[in-house]
Amino acid sequence: MIPCKKIILIVFFIFLILFLIVNLKAELIINDFSFKVDLALLSSEKNRGLRGTDSLKEDQGMLFFYFNDDIRYFWMKDMNFPIDVLWIKDNKVVNISENVSISENEITKMNSVYPADKVLELKAGTILKHNIKINDKVVITRYFLIDL
């Protein structure tokens, strides 16, 4: 194979992998309720979060993945709506931030209090509606690329 073709093939696969990572979604279950969530794996996705999103449906959210457990710090810059946040470690809820509101005058900040390896942002009111509590199990049932 000509070296130029190898380079083109390598570049193609790099873009394909990045496309798959950026568009990856998951279905997860908490208390018998199914959520379809966008995954934030890359730093750029984590920094952007739900910024610019107009709203979430009851079964939608964003799941932030980390490769270690640590205290997580989040901010709500340029958010358009309040959210519920589940701080998760080893697929169990370790802390809850409920109905975190947005402020026009300052950036809302929050942290996990306890080490977490995942953070799930949901529509405000979801925690109350589905009776989600600390120690509830979070089961990721599958990963997919398109909304089903």
C-alpha positions in Angstrom: 0.0 0.0 0.0 1.3 3.5 -0.9 2.2 5.5 2.2 -0.3 8.3 1.3 -3.1 5.8 1.2 -2.1 4.5 4.6 -2.2 8.0 6.0 -5.6 8.6 4.5 -6.9 5.4 6.0 -5.5 6.2 9.4 -7.0 9.7 9.3 -10.4 8.2 8.2 -10.4 5.7 11.2 -9.4 8.5 13.6 -12.4 10.6 12.5 -14.7 7.5 12.5 -13.7 6.7 16.1 -14.2 10.4 17.2 -17.6 10.4 15.5 -18.6 7.3 17.3 -17.4 8.6 20.7 -19.1 12.0 20.2 -22.4 10.5 19.2 -22.6 7.7 21.6 -25.7 7.3 23.7 -26.8 4.9 26.4 -29.9 3.5 27.9 -30.0 3.2 31.6 -32.5 2.1 34.3 -33.1 3.5 37.7 -36.0 2.3 39.8 -37.6 0.5 36.8 -37.6 3.7 34.7 -35.6 3.8 31.5 -33.6 6.9 30.5 -31.9 7.5 27.1 -28.9 9.7 27.7 -26.2 11.4 25.7 -22.7 10.4 26.9 -20.0 12.9 27.7 -16.7 11.1 27.4 -14.4 13.8 26.0 -13.3 16.9 27.9 -14.9 19.1 25.3 -18.2 17.3 25.8 -17.9 17.5 29.6 -17.2 21.2 29.4 -20.1 21.9 27.1 -22.6 19.6 29.0 -26.2 20.6 28.4 -25.2 24.2 27.6 -27.4 25.5 24.7 -30.0 22.7 25.1 -33.5 24.2 25.3 -35.1 21.5 27.4 -35.0 17.8 28.3 -37.8 15.2 28.1 -38.6 13.2 31.2 -36.6 10.2 29.9 -33.6 12.2 28.6 -30.4 13.3 30.2 -26.6 13.5 30.0 -24.2 11.0 31.6 -20.7 12.1 32.3 -18.1 9.3 32.4 -14.8 9.5 34.3 -12.1 6.9 34.5 -11.5 7.4 38.2 -13.6 8.3 41.2 -13.1 11.7 42.7 -15.0 14.7 44.0 -16.6 16.2 40.9 -17.2 19.9 40.4 -19.9 21.2 38.0 -21.1 24.6 36.9 -24.2 25.6 35.1 -22.9 28.2 32.7 -25.4 29.3 30.0 -28.0 26.8 31.1 -31.6 27.4 30.0 -33.4 25.3 32.7 -33.0 23.8 36.1 -31.8 20.2 36.5 -31.6 17.3 38.9 -28.1 15.7 39.3 -27.2 12.2 40.4 -23.6 11.7 41.6 -22.8 8.0 40.9 -20.0 5.7 42.0 -19.8 2.0 41.0 -23.3 2.3 39.5 -24.9 3.4 42.8 -26.2 6.9 43.6 -23.9 8.4 46.2 -25.4 11.9 46.3 -28.2 13.9 44.9 -28.5 17.6 43.9 -32.2 18.2 43.3 -33.8 21.0 41.3 -30.5 22.9 40.8 -31.7 26.3 39.5 -30.0 28.7 37.1 -29.1 32.3 38.0 -29.0 35.2 35.7 -26.5 37.1 37.9 -24.0 34.4 38.6 -22.9 30.9 37.6 -24.5 28.1 39.7 -21.8 25.7 41.0 -22.1 22.4 42.7 -20.0 19.4 43.7 -20.5 15.7 44.4 -19.4 15.9 48.1 -18.4 12.2 47.8 -16.2 10.6 45.1 -18.0 9.8 41.9 -17.1 8.1 38.6 -20.3 9.2 36.8 -22.6 12.2 36.9 -26.1 12.1 35.5 -28.0 15.3 34.7 -31.8 15.0 34.3 -34.8 17.2 33.9 -35.6 19.0 37.2 -38.3 17.0 39.2 -37.2 13.6 37.9 -35.6 12.6 41.2 -38.8 13.3 43.1 -41.2 11.8 40.5 -39.3 8.5 40.3 -38.4 8.4 44.0 -34.7 8.2 43.3 -32.6 8.0 46.5 -29.0 7.5 47.6 -27.8 3.9 47.1 -30.2 3.3 44.3 -28.7 1.2 41.5 -28.0 2.6 38.1 -28.0 0.0 35.4 -26.6 0.8 31.9 -28.4 -1.6 29.7 -27.0 -0.8 26.3 -25.0 1.7 24.2 -26.2 3.0 20.8 -25.5 5.7 18.1 -29.0 6.8 17.1 -32.1 7.8 19.0 -34.4 4.9 19.2 
